[in-house]
Amino acid sequence: MVLLGSIVNGAAIIAGTLIGLLLRRIPERMKETVMNGIGLAVMVLGITMALKTTDIFYVIVSLVLGSILGEWMNLEGKLLAVGHFLENKLKHFKTGNVAEGFVTATLIFVIGAMSIIGALDSGLRGDHAVLLTKSMIDGFTSIILASTLGVGVMISAVPVFLYEGCIALLANVIHQYINDELLKLLISEITATGGVLILAIGINIMNIKAIRVANMLPSLFVIILLIAFKYLIHWA
């Protein structure tokens, strides 16, 4: 079943959120310390991912162009608008800032190499090991996030499933048009660019500085275009 990994990942986020909501009376000091721990871990993960790049120049250019495009599109504002809309619809169940929970969790769970590589493995080889591992990580993370940010974390399961599911379903098509060398290069540079965004998310979690990470998301698409162009020029 091609979508098994994506389904399990979404289910893990939902289950973790439900557990987190039951544990929302955790002492604030404990929540703060745990969230700081998660923030530090997310930052380390981001740095590790960012170091996967083979050419930092392309990562920088993609971040600059992607940020300009994201600010022009106001992606952060649109995501927050969706979150506030859901918040109004879920007033009866409100246990925190729904918009913040939705945006933060979506960015954490969607961005990263495991989402891309895991979905590709599911689609191309029927191997769900990476996504199942990611499901465990996301499940435990959602427990802590939900205990602090509330029910909005659960809603992030929808974009996570759609994102990973679409990649898995399109994997065979992708493989037909992209050779293994280019695919490997794309994954490494997408991972590196995503790592910078993950680092920014960690900074947000720890309240060091408010960074509009969602407005930087187009960087992930810009890096694809840049690397594809570089590859075509090299072999032209």
C-alpha positions in Angstrom: 0.0 0.0 0.0 1.7 3.1 -1.3 0.1 5.5 1.3 0.7 3.3 4.4 3.6 5.4 5.6 1.8 8.7 5.1 -1.3 7.4 6.9 0.7 6.1 9.9 2.5 9.5 10.1 -0.8 11.4 10.2 -2.3 9.0 12.7 0.8 9.3 15.0 0.4 13.1 15.0 -3.3 12.8 15.9 -2.6 10.3 18.6 0.2 12.4 20.0 -2.0 15.5 20.1 -4.7 13.7 21.9 -2.3 12.5 24.5 -0.8 16.0 24.8 -4.2 17.5 25.3 -4.8 15.1 28.2 -1.5 16.1 29.7 -2.0 19.9 29.3 -1.9 20.4 33.0 1.8 19.7 33.0 3.6 22.4 35.1 4.5 25.4 33.0 8.2 25.2 34.1 8.3 21.6 32.9 6.6 22.5 29.6 9.1 25.4 29.1 12.1 23.2 29.8 10.8 20.4 27.5 10.0 22.9 24.7 13.5 24.3 25.0 14.9 20.8 24.7 12.8 20.2 21.6 13.9 23.6 20.3 17.5 22.8 20.8 17.1 19.3 19.2 15.3 20.9 16.2 18.1 23.4 15.8 20.7 20.6 15.9 18.7 18.7 13.3 18.5 21.8 11.1 22.3 22.4 11.3 23.0 18.7 10.5 20.6 18.9 7.5 22.1 22.2 6.3 25.6 20.7 6.2 24.4 18.2 3.6 24.8 20.8 0.8 27.5 20.4 -1.8 27.3 24.1 -2.8 26.2 26.6 -0.2 25.9 29.3 -2.9 22.8 27.7 -4.3 21.3 27.4 -0.9 21.9 31.1 -0.1 20.4 32.2 -3.5 17.4 30.0 -3.0 16.8 31.4 0.5 17.0 35.0 -0.8 14.8 34.5 -3.8 12.4 32.2 -1.9 12.1 34.7 0.9 11.3 37.5 -1.5 8.7 35.4 -3.2 7.2 34.2 0.1 7.0 37.8 1.5 5.3 38.9 -1.7 2.8 36.0 -1.4 2.5 36.5 2.4 2.4 32.8 3.0 2.8 33.2 6.7 -0.2 35.5 6.8 -2.3 33.0 4.8 -1.3 30.1 7.0 -2.2 32.1 10.1 -5.5 33.0 8.5 -6.3 29.3 8.0 -5.3 28.7 11.6 -7.5 31.5 12.9 -10.4 30.3 10.8 -10.0 26.9 12.3 -9.6 28.4 15.7 -13.0 30.1 15.4 -14.6 26.8 14.3 -13.0 25.0 17.2 -13.8 27.5 20.0 -15.6 24.8 21.9 -12.4 22.6 22.0 -10.0 25.5 22.4 -7.0 24.5 24.5 -4.4 26.9 23.2 -3.5 29.1 20.2 -4.9 27.0 17.4 -3.3 29.1 14.7 0.1 29.0 16.3 -0.2 25.3 16.9 -1.2 24.5 13.4 1.5 26.6 11.7 4.3 25.6 14.1 3.5 21.8 13.9 3.0 21.9 10.1 6.4 23.5 9.5 8.1 21.1 11.9 6.5 17.9 10.5 6.5 18.8 6.8 9.9 20.3 6.2 12.8 17.9 6.2 14.6 15.1 4.4 12.6 12.3 6.1 9.3 13.5 4.5 10.8 13.6 1.0 13.0 10.5 1.2 10.4 8.5 3.1 7.6 9.3 0.7 9.9 8.5 -2.3 10.8 5.1 -0.7 7.1 4.4 -0.2 6.2 5.2 -3.8 9.2 3.7 -5.6 10.0 0.7 -3.5 7.1 0.2 -1.2 9.5 0.6 1.7 7.8 2.6 4.6 10.7 2.3 7.1 11.7 6.0 6.9 8.1 7.3 7.3 7.4 4.9 10.1 10.5 6.1 12.0 9.4 9.7 11.3 6.0 8.8 12.6 7.5 7.8 16.0 9.4 11.1 16.2 6.4 13.2 15.2 4.2 11.4 17.6 6.3 12.2 20.6 6.9 15.7 19.4 3.2 16.3 19.0 2.6 15.3 22.6 4.7 18.1 23.9 3.6 20.6 21.3 -0.1 19.9 21.9 0.3 20.2 25.7 1.6 23.7 25.1 0.0 24.9 21.9 -3.3 23.0 21.9 -5.5 21.3 19.4 -4.1 23.1 16.4 -1.2 20.6 16.4 -3.7 17.9 15.4 -4.8 19.7 12.3 -1.2 19.6 10.9 -1.8 15.9 10.3 -3.8 16.9 7.2 -1.1 18.8 5.3 1.5 16.2 6.4 -0.6 13.4 4.9 -1.3 15.4 1.7 2.3 16.4 1.2 3.8 12.9 1.8 1.0 11.2 0.0 1.3 13.3 -3.1 5.1 12.7 -3.3 4.5 8.9 -2.8 1.9 8.8 -5.5 3.9 10.8 -7.9 7.2 9.0 -7.2 7.0 6.7 -10.2 6.3 9.6 -12.5 9.2 11.5 -10.9 11.5 8.5 -11.4 10.6 8.2 -15.1 11.7 11.8 -15.8 14.6 12.3 -13.4 17.7 10.1 -13.4 19.2 8.8 -10.2 22.2 11.2 -10.2 19.9 14.3 -10.5 17.5 12.9 -7.9 20.2 12.3 -5.4 21.6 15.9 -6.0 18.1 17.4 -5.6 17.4 15.5 -2.4 20.7 16.7 -0.8 20.2 20.3 -1.7 16.5 20.3 -0.7 17.6 18.7 2.6 20.2 21.5 3.1 17.8 24.3 2.3 15.1 22.7 4.5 17.7 22.4 7.3 18.1 26.2 7.4 14.3 26.5 7.7 14.3 23.8 10.4 17.0 25.8 12.3 14.8 28.9 12.1 11.9 26.9 13.5 14.0 25.9 16.4 14.9 29.6 17.0 11.1 30.4 17.0 10.4 27.6 19.4 12.9 29.0 21.9 11.6 32.5 21.4 15.0 33.8 20.5 13.7 35.8 17.6 10.4 35.7 15.6 11.2 34.5 12.1 8.5 34.2 9.4 9.6 30.7 8.4 6.5 30.1 6.2 7.5 33.1 4.0 10.8 31.2 3.3 9.1 28.0 2.1 9.3 28.9 -1.6 13.1 28.4 -1.1 12.5 24.7 -1.4 11.0 25.1 -4.9 13.6 27.7 -6.0 16.5 25.3 -5.0 14.9 22.6 -7.3 14.9 25.0 -10.2 18.5 26.1 -9.5 19.9 22.6 -9.2 18.0 21.4 -12.3 19.3 24.3 -14.3 22.8 23.7 -13.0 22.6 20.0 -13.9 21.3 20.8 -17.4 24.0 23.4 -18.0 26.7 20.9 -16.9 25.5 18.2 -19.3 24.6 20.5 -22.1 
